[in-house]
Every structure is written in C-alpha cells, then in structure tokens.
Amino acid sequence: MDFKAYLKDKQQSIDQALKDFFPQPQGPAGTVIRAMQYSLFAGGKRLRPILCLAGAEAVGGQSRALLPVACSLELIHTYSLIHDDLPAMDNDDLRRGQPTNHKVFGEAMALLAGDGLLTEAFRLMTEMKLADPLPAQALLRTIGLIATAAGYQGMVGGQTIDIEYTGKKVDPSLLQFLHTRKTGALITAAVAAGAILGGGSEAEIQALTDYGESIGLAFQIADDILDVEGDSKLMGKGTGGDARKQKITYPAVVGLEQSKKLKKELIEQAITALGPFGAGAEPLRHLANYIIERKK
C-alpha cells in the first residue's frame, strides 16, 4: 500500500472533521475557544485518531462513522499537551514549533483551554446526531475505555508518577508503569476503540489491544530517544530537556542502546499481534514502523 498517501488522506479527513465539529470563537467564551483552537490546530501527526480509524478497518468496519470518536481522542491528547507544558508541570516554551499555550494566553486561560478540550471530547462522543450510526453498547464501552485511559488509571496517573519521581532513581518496572499510562494508555485505547466500534470480535479486540500496548510504549521510548539525539528543528521543540529537568526516561534509566533495542522489540511484538489479520491491518503494520522510524 501507499502508506504516505494513506496517512495524508486520514490526516486531511481528521483535520476537516475537527473544523466541522469544533465551535467558533464567538460570544463571551470566545477567548477560551480561541485558546483551545490555537493548540488543536497547531499541527501534529493525528496519530491517535488515525489509529482509531485503522483499528476499525482492521476488523472490517467502516471508519467514517468513527470520526467523532477519533476527533475526541485528538482533543484529549491536545488537552494533555497544554497542561503538560504549564510551569507547574514541565514549564516548556515551545510546542510544535510555536509558543506553548500559556505563553500566548496566560496560565489561567491555558488551564481552562485544557479543561475545555477534555470535556468537549466527551460531549462530542455523546452527541446523538453524530453518534447515531454507532451501536449504543459499543459506544458506551468505548467511552468508558477512553475515560479510563485519560484518568488516574491512565494519563493522569502517569503524570503523577512523572512529577513525584523527577530527579529520583527508579527501576525499569516503575518507568514502564509510567510510560504505559502517561503515553501508552490513550494510544492503546485509540486502537481498541476502533476495534470495538468497527464490530470486531473479542479475540480481535484483544489482539489490537496487545498491539496498542506495544506501540504505545514504543512511542514513548522513541520520544525519550529523540530528546537525546533528535533534530530540534524537525521536532519543533528543544532537545535535552529531559536530562536538564532530571526526568525519568528510558535512556536515563537503562541507557541509549538498550532503549533502542527495547523499542525495536516492542515494534516486533506489535507486528506479531497483527498476525490473525489480513490486508485490512496493513495500515497498522505501517504505523508501527512509522513510530520507530519517525524523526519528530
């Protein structure tokens, strides 16, 4: 398959859907909507919504009906980036080559923009005129899955560990716990959501969950490595920040070469998990390799 064309087509579909679904910055709440838009439309790979759509395609489902859920995943991801960049968290100045949200709108508005994106994500998933084509039980299961991935059992819990253990010595098991929640949980939920809403069997949903867990951890390890040896111009943000802030990362805990080895092993595990699937899972196979080969 022409993976570049597939990726471009899906990114364009998601960007257009986000524009269609997202409110205009009008009325008394106009400022916070502008702040939400600023980060949402600042670029990005749209990886999580693409994984959701690809997960549905792998089980033979129609991906277009899933666009509201796919877009919701991007809203949740963007909220997490806004909050992650705040002075109380990582205190970053750049994101995707642009000033971070709080640098443009102030800390209070950035907090509200993140809150607004998170809650808008769940409103979007439950908007009946958009959700009508999706089976109610499958949608309910998916919303619960995504809520778990976004909450204290997922992203919030991972961020808590990140804050509490910065500058401390940790073992690899705690580092894996951190990464599988802070980054991996929403990636896993994205693929599994596609499988559920696409009508996959329980065996198919489990196989794609296994795939998601492997690429989710590999994705964060790749991020850790890029912070050490990536090109800051390509990445749109500075490098070396993890070491300066004494963050717990794979290169810091197990070394750079071992990190690269683990990343490769995880991608191999992800490809193996796709064994039961045919050509419909080809985009997911390419996405796994894209994660390990990306430069930003």
C-alpha positions, -999 to +999 in steps of 0.1 A: +000+000+000+010+036-004+013+045+033+022+081+027-009+086+007-030+068+034-015+089+061-021+121+042-057+112+034-065+103+070-049+134+084-069+156+060-101+138+069-095+143+106-085+179+102-116+186+082-138+168+108-122+188+136-130+220+118-166+209+112-172+197+148-154+224+167-172+256+179-164+290+165-148+316+189-179+336+194-197+351+224-185+355+260-165+323+258-147+334+226-113+337+243-111+302+257-123+288+224-095+306+206-071+292+231-084+257+225-082+262+187-047+275+190-033+242+203-057+219+185-049+233+150-011+239+156-002+208+136+005+173+149+006+138+135-031+130+144-017+096+153-044+086+179-074+093+157-057+076+128-050+045+149-087+045+159-098+046+122-072+020+113-084-003+141-119-002+127-106-010+092-086-039+105-118-057+117-137-048+086-156-018+099-164+015+083-141+041+097-160+072+086-187+067+113-160+068+139-148+103+131-164+120+162-147+094+185-114+098+166-115+136+169-123+133+206-091+114+210-072+143+195-090+168+218-079+147+248-044+144+236-042+182+229-055+190+264-028+168+279-001+187+260-014+221+271-013+210+307+020+192+304+036+224+291+024+245+321+050+260+345+036+238+373+044+207+351+072+207+325+074+245+320+080+243+282+082+273+259+077+256+225+053+230+212+052+220+175+074+249+167+051+275+182+050+292+217+031+270+241-005+279+250+003+295+283+029+317+267+003+331+244-029+331+265-015+330+301-016+302+326-052+306+337-066+305+302-043+276+292-057+256+322-092+264+310-084+256+274-072+222+285-103+216+307-125+228+278-109+203+253-112+174+277-149+180+284-157+188+248-142+154+238-168+136+258-196+159+246-186+151+211-186+114+217-222+116+231-236+140+205-266+119+194-269+133+159-232+123+153-233+090+173-265+076+157-247+052+133-227+036+161-242+008+183-251+022+217-235-006+238-203-004+218-202+034+221-208+032+259-180+006+262-157+028+242-164+060+262-156+040+294-124+027+279-113+062+269-123+078+302-101+051+320-072+058+297-075+096+303-080+094+341-060+084+372-056+048+358-040+062+327-027+096+317-033+114+350-017+086+370+013+085+347+018+123+350+016+119+388+045+095+388+064+117+364+061+146+388+067+127+420+098+108+408+116+135+388+152+136+400+149+103+418+165+069+410+139+044+398+139+008+385+128-001+349+095-015+362+083+018+375+095+036+344+074+011+323+044+017+346+048+055+340+051+053+302+023+028+297+000+051+314+011+087+306+015+080+269+006+044+261-029+043+277-046+066+252-028+051+222-040+016+233-075+029+239-075+045+204-068+012+186-091-008+209-119+018+204-116+013+166-119-024+170-149-022+193-168+003+172-158-014+140-176-046+152-146-067+160-148-100+179-135-102+214-104-120+201-098-092+176-103-065+202-077-083+225-052-087+196-055-050+188-052-040+225-020-060+226-008-042+195-017-009+210+001-016+243+033-025+224+033+006+201+022+029+230+053+020+250+075+021+219+062+055+210+073+070+244+106+053+242+111+068+208+102+102+223+128+097+250+155+088+224+146+118+202+150+141+232+186+129+234+196+128+197+167+143+177+168+174+155+152+202+173+142+220+141+124+189+128+107+183+162+096+219+167+109+220+203+142+219+221+161+187+228+179+177+260+151+190+282+146+156+299+181+155+312+181+191+323+149+185+343+161+152+356+131+134+341+129+096+344+133+083+308+145+051+292+179+065+281+184+078+317+175+045+334+186+018+310+209+036+286+205+048+250+214+015+232+192-006+254+164+018+248+168+014+211+168-024+215+136-023+236+119-001+211+127-025+182+115-055+203+082-038+211+075-030+174+082-067+166+057-077+193+031-053+178+036-067+143+032-103+157-001-093+174-014-084+140-008-120+128-045-130+127-054-101+105-052-098+067-047-069+044-071-048+064-045-044+091-018-033+067-021+004+078-015-007+114+017-026+103+030+005+086+020+027+116+041+005+138+072+010+116+064+047+113+066+050+151+101+035+152+114+054+122+099+089+129+122+119+134+097+141+153 
